[in-house]
Amino acid sequence: MRGKSGVALSVAALACFSFLSTVAGTSEPLMYTGLSNYTFPDDFIFGVATSAYQVEGAWNVGGKGESMWDTYLHKHPNYTADGSNADIATDSYHNYKEDVKMIQYLGSSHYRLSLSWPRILPKGTDNYISEDGKRYYRNLLEELIKANITPMVTLFHWDLPNPLMDLGGWTNPKMVDYFEDYARVVFELYGDIVKVWTTMNEPHQHCYNGYGTTYFAPALNAHGIGEYLCTHYILLAHAKAYRLYDKEFRPKQHGQLGITLDAFWAEPKNASSQEDRDGAEAYLQMHLGIYAHPIFSGNYPDFVRQRVDNMSLQQGFTRSRLPYFSQEEVEMLKGSSDFFGLNHYTSYLMSPCAGENYQKPSMDDDTGVCLEQHPSWTKPGADWFSVYPEGFRKLLNFVNNNYVQKNNISIIVTENGLCDHGGLKDYERIAYYKKYLYQLLLAKNLDNVNIQGYVAWTLMDVFEWSDGYKTKFGLFHVDFNSPERTRTPKLSAKLYKEIVRTRQIDFDYLSPESSRYQSNKL
Ligand code: NOJ
């Protein structure tokens, strides 16, 4: 999923192997066996997630407009790893009732989904609302409510209406108004039954990969400027939608609205090196703080402001490549999220590298840090993805200390999960969920991090952006060769169901080594 350009993966052996015990930073023994001592409280939310472009298919059905991903992949059919696109995907447009049954099977109380902006507003603007789009989401949402599943709805999960992309996408300041208009339409249409909203999904991945590199559509590669413009206007669009909801809709609809930010955990490569510690901090500020700080404190972090201003100056720019917020915008941004939606998958080891490996100018060059993953961390399905569960606990603490406590809000983990190459007996995914959820419990119970819920990514194998269908994250397998897109639960679906049911983690359950569960039949 993530661009390799941002993660200069070095396979160089790491000198210091003992760091794994030191970076764990906890006296709690990491015993991934037996039954954990900790339970998830009754009001802890368990959910599963998908997103519109990755599952719906029906790209041109019912008058739907094209998203920029539709257009880009039609124009560049070899862009994805397997030459695929999401024209059909899991065909959830037609199979949504089955999806709801699968969520019921898991016992999950929440379903995080996104709306396709161009399915509702085919041209992107609110002068024409599609009847078919309106009806599709009404039916889906009502099906969920009937099944006692709470929808958590994301407004923007990367599938921008293509006519707006033609206007420059998120580099165009007018997008802030267009997003507000779209938000008003959907609050009016569904605010009666949707009570948990997030505005944007992972603006960092979207802007960095799509505007700063070529790894995601629209592949602008406008590095050094594009990713910052995208960041700036996405933040303002989010805040505007928040203020709109707060003022006009919350009084009658009584919902919550937040944003989903993503972060890798940044671990200093050598914990005793001040330079590496500074590098890790720089990474977190440049990639997470740049979003979280404006939303929770009103403006870009001082570190980011100074770094990009100085680099711009040195490079001969007369103005900073990172735009400035006005005082009015700062006020609009500050406190514009009712919870911290956090997506997390993996961790990296950080050390300074003076940007020699990066394009100039670029966000990577501005950050000046090289990323690698420890050779002992398993890599089950993609270059960018290694398993380091302890990083999750550290990230939860970082988010809690810097943003959550100060704003008296809570964290909802809006995505977490493992990618592999497929298969129903997905023991690596099982181990991942157990370990990552255990780290969440440690953060919650020992570190007092305020975590309200956890959403697994993903309900089923989906279209994985530039990886196409090559990497799989699903709890359910999808047969992409069958016209029905037949879904089958993997062993991990059974595990997730058991965790949700018992509210506990039993490390021996569905463990390949365990004799306590003789048969791990599906
Ligand atoms: C982040 C994104 O929100 C989602 O669309 C993607 O499939 C997963 N992470 C896995 O890469």
Residues whose N, C-alpha, C, O or C-beta is under 5 A from the ligand:
A	BS01	NOJ	M1 N201 E202
